[in-house]
């Protein structure tokens, strides 16, 4: 089963969902047959490269400070309850994430996509890390064990810019109204942040739909039915009258 997970690293609900997906998978009996593919979606591509505080962004949208705290405090409490403390949803800076997503695409090509996505969520929300400029992203790349020079070349060439843009277009085509957005086997969609139990239920439903099981009907068979055993197949013979 393939789970595609669209998100942006500045989306706090996406950071929660990244963790919840792993927790749900730990409870899913077919976890070893599940592949998670991260997809990119930029929520604030027009923010200044130097970044802007979350509080300032709320103010720009006419949201009072008290209302902002009401919005983000429950997210931070949920993150702490799920073992993600510290988790800075309010006291942080946001910026354009194009370079970050291009680095994540490079990591995916090297087989480290899920690992590096999680590390970036933890860096941003756990450390309030800024990841908007090339240098900031390249410093992060070196810290997680990616080759800095290779990453610098990829960002300089904008090697993954088209892929990042294509991810976003695909999410919009599929009807994503915001982030996070998840599809399971291309047949089921989960919009927004949901709990671990809901994610597990979605996985189970998608798996069962793709792997229907036959239920035995007692009216079939009987003593004259053909049977197969280790020595071959045969039909029971009744003794002659």
Steps between C-alpha positions, in 0.01 A plus 500: 500500500627847414424799720567838342535783750490861380625758748707809565761511772358824642156340552470392866221254424731343243769456764245328723378281215852389411536367854150353508558308178794323660301426816210364293736285292645353818152362571423389143551129444608547138742786568785320324299521176429872525703763315472864603577757233533865602374764260559874507249780546612856571256693718677837502722527191474880499641562849822702517819296477617636837188358662218640708377412848184295540357775721565761231341278235188464714488876546526552124192280459308695764516226764541639854787369715259340748328311220836384367586354837164322507578350160854382568495403869293182438740397221796535733320305774419219256863487386624476858251223573636306203862532609602791278598758763614763443272598214497868403185567302461865601841634600680444171582655167352396165641549153486368144574127492599450137865420576396274787268301275764470230744361755234254618453383140874437479485299823210298360702414191771371731258276689488720809179690440298402807799531729596848383142629491463399865833659588394825335168508683685441826756770421237761416248429774734358762769766465304777324758456226496736201537318166426766239835592344736275308763522773252406772379202297854391414605516865208274582594265215849453642361438848281213381782340304422616148793610287509877527668555164256274320210676670644841409524398136141373499371824651713715272371318192144496640507133404183413694298817455272347236437190712403711799261702284353182350432361847301809585299490179416135561371570849282778367372273221405240760300757693734588787357797686794542734773306672553228603350291221538122472399245241505123545559289190364789296148396599437663838577850624545642848459878518656688789645381828337192652592285796703181515190281525347665193819449300513136604137454399568658161797268444292198596216597268733562207683172561180297522368659181817401316523153656149352516478168677269214412268384774413127504141405424392187679253409224791432265690174500382198690623144509501471119706813446844486349775543755873556469765377739874443502464200268284671239133562436212253494127466533365284778354175369195341656508124532292318240154398627 
